[in-house]
């Protein structure tokens, strides 16, 4: 009869007497010297606020872009739509496209401001 159990990486036992699987990797602790950049409370709030604002702007831009695509698709698939209704939907199409671009650019602005704030913190920190 063949052995159906998987081979074990364990060579020892646990305290309870049972076998314990061990990693095939050997850990070699390492260390490196890293610079620290202390943050003040207002800086931390500013970084968090800029990140939140960027996230909200990108979310709104995504929602507007999805609606723009949906309206564009519907207008393309329905050429017999009444002129007045088509005009209204084409107006919404323009508004959603403009909002998508505006909120995406605003989100990029907030991301850039966040990066500039981090850069300022790094430049203003002295290391001995």
Secondary structure, DSSP 8 states (H G I E B T S, - for coil): ----S------SB-TTSSB----SS---------------HHHHHHHHHHHHHHHHHHHHHHHHHHHHHHHHHHHHH-TT--HHHHHHHHHHHHHHHHHHHHHHHHHHHHHHHHHHHHHHHHHH----
